[in-house]
């Protein structure tokens, strides 16, 4: 389900989940590791997402900050979390561009809070441009070679 929400800085504009949106503030990875009751964390570039792996069952929201569109470390953080079984909300925040949406969805992001609001038509185009994929990822898309030979 695509839910269209706010359009301001740090507001979720797109959400591909059916559950209730997590409430509360996100803390840094270091602060999260020091608290027993935190349920939301924000990963900054340079943070190691693997530090969160022992705590995945209590995390409801992970925000991954993209301070610049060219910083791809957040993709790796998302993939690590999803590959280790994280099922909570994974939100891309910051300098997120519409042409990155499909790739971010493949890595496991399911909500987006971009600095600049997305144009709805551009979102639809970005998400439907490539109907087939070539390799497995964190999403459920079946690679084209598996469709051909499966």
N, C-alpha and C positions, 0 to 999 in steps of 0.2 A: 504494500500500500504506500502510495506517495502522499504525504501530508504536507501541504503548503502552509507555512507559518509566518513568522516575522521576517522583516527585511533589514533590520538595523545591525550595526556592528555587534558581534557576539550573540545575535539572535539566530535561532535555527530557522532557516528558510525552507529546507527540504528535509523530510524525514521518511524513511522507508521501513517503518516498523508499525505494528499494531498495538503495542503495549503503551502504558502511560509513560509520558516523558519524565525522566528522573528529575527530582527537584533538589535543591541544595547547591552549595558551592563546591567547585572543584579545588583540590589542593595540589600542590606540587608533588612529584614522585617522592622526594625526600620526606615531606610532611606526611604523606600518605603512609609511608613505611613506619613512621613513628606513632601512628594513631591506630587504635583497634576498632574504631567505629566509623571511619571514613568510608563512603561508598562511591565517591566520584574523584577522579584524578585527572590532571592535565599533564600531558607529556610535552616537553619542550625539546627542540633540537639539542642533541647531545645527551639526553636522558636515555637510559637503557631500559627498554620495555620489558626485558627479561626479568628485571627486579620485581615486577608485578606478578609473575607467573604463580608463585605460591598463594596469591591472594585473589585469584580470578573469581572464586565463588562468591565473594562479598562485594565485588565491584559492579555497580549498576551502569556507570557511565565512564568512558575514557574519552577525553578530548585530546586531540592531537593538533598541536599548533603548527601552522605553516606560516612563518614570518615573511617568507618570500616564496613566490610560486616555483622557483627553481630549486628549492630545498626539498630533496626527495627522501630524507631520512624518515619522515612520517609514514611513507608507504611501507617501509620495512617494519616499523613499529606495529602498524596495523596487521600486517601479514603474520608476524610472530605471535601476536595475541590470538588471532583467529585460528592459526594452526595448532595452538595449544589449548583450544577449546573455549575461548572466551565467547560468550553468547550475548553479553550485554550490549548496550548502545555504544557505538564507536563513531565519534563525531569529528569531522575535519573542520577546523576553525582557522581564520586568518585569511591569508592571500591565496584563496582557493579560486581557480578560474573554471569557467564552464567547460572548457575543453579537457579538463582533468577529471571530470565527473565519472566517466565510464571506467577509467583506470582506477580511480579511488574505490568505486563500487566493487571492482574485481578484487581489490585488496581487502575488502571487508567493511569499508565505511558504510554506514547506513543512515547518517544524518550529516547535515552540512550547515555551517554558520559562516558564510563568506563575508569578507569586509565589504565587498560591493555586491549589491543584490543581483541575482541572476535574472535574465529575461526568460520567461516561461517557454517561449518558442525555441530559444537556444538550448534550453535544458532538454526538451523533447528531442531535438535534433542530435544533441551530443549523446544521449542515451540510446538512440536507435540507429546511429550511423553504421556501426559494425555489428551485424547480427550474429556473426560467428567468431569464435576465438581459436587460438592456435595452441594454447597450453592450459593446463589446469591451474587454478588459483584458489583464493579463499571463497569465491562464490560458487554457485552450483552449475555454472555454464559448462556444457559438455564440449570438449575440443572438437574441431571440425574433423580431424583424422579419426576420432572415435565414432563420429556420426557416419563417416564414409565406410569404415571397416568394422563397426561395432555390431 
